[in-house]
Amino acid sequence: MQTKTDTAKSPSPAPNVPTRFYTTGDFVDLINALREFDPGAASHTLVGLLRMASENTATPVEQTALRIAGLGDIQSKNFVLTDAAKDLLYDFSTGDYSGNVRPGRYRENVAAKEEEAEETDYLKSDAPEPVARLNIGGTNYVIGELAALDMLAFRLESGGEWHHLSNTVEDGWSSIAAEIIAATRDTTREYIRMHMIHRRNVNVGDNIRLFDLYGFEWFIRIDDQGCFTRVEGRNWEPVNIDGLDIEEDLGKIAVNAIMVAVPDAREYFKDDVDQWARRIAAGVMVMPAFNM
């Protein structure tokens, strides 16, 4: 599927509208890019933009949709596309009439996903050859080799699906074990739960509890209005504790609270969590496949 401006039969586009070729793949990329301006990717917005690119016209409804999205404007009583809209049309078209082609930043993501899908399909059709068994914290995993892809995969010894590993034997069994830990467990929550301290002897007010994680403090308030949390300098935020007992599940509540109080907690504590996972992985037990 391909569309372009027919300069022989239709008026030349206004100078502010880039003249480009558009293929079906470009349309998909363009829709994804449009979501940054209009999360709903309304059909009026899409059709209006494409119509402006190919015909230099848009219906009143499409013009309104484009203006709301910040992609259109009225200049000298004429409807025109904004610079942001023109950049989209330029960045996500195959090329101009001289044959120049765009880099295709979205195409790289598509290619990566297609490659990942091929590897997943390979795992389903050709089971990896077991090369070792890893025991991590009492759980046994089988490590298999995919010779055709020059990579490793893992699964539970008890069965289940294979999953790719980015680390290799050359990277070390500790690195492989750390990758498995990160893939099979919520390491951020586990790290917080294992290392946080309930500061019971600190007076912070009625119905308020203080928790500490190596100097990082957060507060929990539980009263008739519900459960709330905050860190110093921020407002109280509600925490969902449905199904949790205030005393017996206080640890879980504290972990839930810090994930609310610090929305980017996984990134904030990432380095500490990674080091912790590697310390656990250092104690991995490795056995050859013939002992399975």
N, C-alpha and C positions, 0 to 999 in steps of 0.2 A: 504494500500500500504506500503510495507516494503522492504528495500534493505539492504544488508550487504556484507561484504567481505567473499567470499567462500574460506576459508583457505585450504580446501581439494583439490581444483581444480586449484587455481590460486596462483601465487607466493605471499609470505608474503609481506605486505606493508613495505616500507622503514621506519626506526625508527622515522622519523620526521613527519609521517602522522598518526594521531590517528585513531584507528580502532573502529568504532562506529556503532550502529543501527540508522536508520533514518526512521521516519514515515512521512506521508503526513503533519501532523501538524508541525513537525520539519522543513519541507521544507518551509512552510509559514513563520515561525519565522526566518529562515535563510535568506530568501529573504529580509525581513524587515531589518535585521542586515546588510546585504550587501549594502544596500542603503547608509550607513554611509561611505562606501569606494568608491562606484560607484553609484552616484545618479541615473543613468539610469538603474541600475540593468540589464546590458546587458546579454542576454541569453548565450553568450560565457563565461562570467565570472561565471555565475551560473553553467552551465553545466560542465565547466572546474573544478570548485571546487568540485562538487559532483563526478565527474569522478576520481579526485585525491583521494578522500576519499574512493571510492569503488574499484578502479582498479589501483591506483597509476600511472595513465597515463593521459595525456591531449594532445589534438591536438595542433599543432603550433599556430593556431589562438586563441585557448583557453588560451594557455600559455602567449601569448602576452597580452590578455585582463586581465589576472590575474596579470601580472607584472605591467601593467599600473595602476591597482587598488591598488598596494602595497601588494598583497596577494601571489605573487610568485616571485621566484628569481632563478638565475642560480648559482649552486655551483659545482665546479669540473666537469663542462660540463653537469651536470644533473639538470633538472628542479625540484625544490622543493617548498613547501609552506613555507611562512614566519610564524613567531610566531603568528602574528595577525590572519592569516588564520587558524592556528591550534587551537587557542583559540576559534574562531567562531565555528569550528567543535565540539570542546569539550563542549562548553557552550550550544549549541543548538541541542544536540543529546539526545535521551531518556536515554541512559545509556550504560555501557560497558557490556561485556559478563558475568561479575560476578553478574549482576543484579542491580548495583547501578544506580539510576536515577538522572537526573539533576533537580535543583530547578524549572526551568521554569519561569524566570522573565517575559517573554512575555505572558505566559499563564495567569498570574494574570491580565494583562490588558484585555485580551480576555474575561476572566470570568467577570470582572467588566462591560465590554460593553454588555455582554449577559444579566447580571442582570439588567442593565439600560434598555435594549430593552424589557425585560419582564415587567418592571414597566411601560414603555411607552405603551405596548400592554394592560396592565391592565387598564390604564387610558382610552383607547379607548373603551374597552368592558364594564367596570364598572365605571360609572360616580361617582365622589366623592360626599359624602353627605354634602351639604352646612351647615357650622356651624357659619359663620360670614361674615360681609361685612366690607371692609376697604376702607376708603376714604383717598387717598394720593394726596395732591396737587390738589384737585378737581376731581380726577379720582377715580371711584369706582371699587373695585375688590371683587370677591367672593372667600372666603376661604372655601375649601372643605376638608373633612376628608376621607382618605382611610383606613378604619378600618383593612382590611386584611393585609395591609402593615405597619400599625402603623405609618402613615405619613400624611402630609398635602399637598395640591395642591392649585393652584390659577388660576384664569382666569379673564378677564374683565367681569364686570357685564353685559355689552351689548352682551356678547357671545364670542365665539372663543374656542380655544383648552385649555385644562388644562395643567399646568406645575407643576412639583414637587417642593416642598420646603424642604430644608435641615433643616431649623429651625422648632421648635415645639412651642406649646403654653407655655410650660415650659420655653423656652428661652425668651419669652416675645414678645408682639405685635410689639415693636419697632424693634426687630431683624428681625421679619418676614417682616415688612414693608421695612427695609433696604435691605433685600434680593430681594424683589420685585422691588425696585428702581434700584438696580444693574442689574437685569435681563431684565428690560424693557427700560432702558435709557442708553445713553452713558455718564455715570457719570463723566468720566475724562474730556471730552470736555465741559460738562455743568459746572463743577467746575471751569475750567480755564476761560470760558467765563464770568461767574458771578463774579469772584474775580480779574481778571487782570485789570491793570491800564495802560492807554495810557499816557506816560510821554511827553505831548505836549510841555512843557516849557524847555525841555532839548535839547541843540544844539548838535546833533550827526552827522551832515553832510547833504548835499543835497540829497533829495529823500530817506532819511533814517528815520525810525520811531523807537522809543524805547518803549517796553512794559515791565511791571513789575508785577510779581506775588509773593507778600510777599517777595520781595528781590531778586527773581530769574528774571533776565533780559534777553530778547532776542531782536534782531534787525531785522527789515524788510526793505529791499531796493526794491523800485519799480521804474523802469526806462524803457527806450526803449527796453532793452534786456529781460525784464520780471520781475518776482518777485523772490527775494532771501531772505534767512534768515540765521542767525548765532547766536551763543552764544559766550561769551567772550572766546578767546583761540581756536576757531574753524573756519574753512573756511566757506565761503558763500555757501549755498545749495539752489538749485532751488525749488520753491514752485508752484504747479499747482493751478492757480486761474481762470481756464476756467469757464465762466458763472457767475463770481462774479464781482460786481462793486467795484472799488477801494475805493470809499468813503462810499457808502451805506452798503457795506458788509465788511468793514474793520475789524470788530470784528471777523467774520468768517475766514477772511484771517489770522488774528493774531493767532487764534486757530490752523488753518492748519499749520502755520509756526512753532509753537512751537512743534507740533507733528513731523515735519521734522527735526528741529534743535536738538530735544532730542528724538531719536528713541525709547528709553525705557521709554517714558514719563508716560505711564500707571503704570509702576512699580515704577518709580521715585516719583510720587505724590500719590501713592496708599494709604498710611496712612492718608494723608490729605483728600483725596477723600472719604475714608471710614468713617472718622469722620464727614465729611460734610453730607454724606448720612444718617448717624445715627441722626444727628441734625434735618434733615428734617423728618425722620421717627418718631422722638419723638413727633411730632405734629399729628400723625395719629389718625383718628377718627374710633373707632371700634363700630359696631352695631351688635346685634344678628341676626341670620338668619331669625327669624320670622318677622323681620321688612322689609324684602326684598320684 
